[in-house]
Amino acid sequence: MEQPIIQVDAFTSRPFSGNPAAVCILEELKDDPWMQDIAREMNLSETAFLVKRPEGFDLRWFTPETEVDLCGHATLASAHMLWEDGRVPRSEEIRFFTKSGILNARWKDGWVEMDFPAEPERHEVPPAELITALGITPLYTGKNRLNDWLIEIESEKVLRSLTPDLTLLTTVPMRGVMVTSRSITKGFDFLSRFFAPAVGINEDPVTGSAHCCLGPYWQKRLKQYTFYAYQASRRGGVVHVRVAADRVILSGQAVTVMRGALLL
């Protein structure tokens, strides 16, 4: 049996940057251990699995270690692939059915626009191990429904130079932590980095789901509703963010870098 699979770099227009995701379109849904094995074999931050249904596609996401409820970059990669392969006309919106509800994607002037639920944080005092592992002095700390911490720090310079203790981070009971600061780089409103070693991702190159929290947070801080955000990982990536009540509209570009088949 051959299972077609592609790899897409998301939140970028250039190969070898942004966040890579693998995408599998299945004839029928496989069991969880099968999908987990494929995600572990691909060893990317997320692998997306799609199954066609009359009104759209079922979509699930797996890291090398576990299934996750929401993943922005693998959703972007999935939509990009469906349009690029002609499975869906670019004039049509794509509807994904996921564990976080219905997610819609639209093609707009070369960008993929995705409609996600907002995941706002609430102020909370973090475990001491989290702050120690990051080696920072926070300006603000909070946590959201996805069990992600949001920590604002003083400057872009400090953000870019972070070298967390990943072993200690793994002991903190969380999905991940987004560290963010205002931007001094022209063209961007805020920057972030995202660390999630507990789910097999030491540092995620670009994290769509984190911007569902970062967008509402910076809307309160900067009193604006649209942002250009940069995720300052080694690969880097650009996310356009628009906050709309209890939804966050994320836009990004993508490029296919690999096509092949799994021999199963």
C-alpha positions, 0 to 999 in steps of 0.5 A: 500500500502506498499513502501519498504524503506531501510536505509544506512550509507554512507561514512563508513564501520561501522554501526552508523557512516557516513551519514545515507540516506533513499532509496526508489525505486518507480515503477513510479515517485510520485509527489513532495509533496508525496516525501517531506512527506516521507523525512520529516517522515524519518527525515534524512539529505536526502531521495533518490527516484529512478525510473528505466528507460532503460538506468539507474535510475532517482534519486531525493533527498529531505531533511526534508524541501526541494528538493536539486540538488545534494547529494553525500551520498544518491547517494552512498547509492542508488548505494550500495543498487542496487548492494547489492540487485542484481538489478544491477551486481557489474560489471556494472556501474550505471547511475543516471539521476539527476537535476545536470546531469548524475552521474555515479557510479562504484563498485571498490574493496569494494568502491563506486566510483562516478563521479560528476561535480566539484563545485568550489568556487569563492572568495567572502566576506561573510555576517557578520552574517555568521562569527559571527554565526561560531565564527571564524577568516577565512583565506579564504572565497568563494561561489559556484554555489550551494549557499554553502559557503567555509571557511578555518580556521587556524587549525584542533583544531578550526574546531573540537571545533566549536559550531555555533549559528544555529539560526543565521546561519538560517538567512543567505541566503545560502544552507549551509557552509563548514568549512575546515582546513588542517589536522594534523591527520595522513592519512588525507589531510584535514578536514571539517564540514558542517552546513545547518540549513536553509534546515533542517540539523543543521550539516550534518554528511558527505557531498559528494556534499561539497567535489565537492567544497573542492576537487578543492579548496584543489587542488589549495592550496596543488598542488595535485589531490588526497586526503583522507578527513575526515568530523569531525562531531560527526558520522564522515566519510571518503571520497576519493577525486580525482580532474579530470578537471571539474569533481570530483571522490568521493569514499566511503564505505557504510553499510545497517542498516535497511530494512522495508516498509512504510504503506501508 
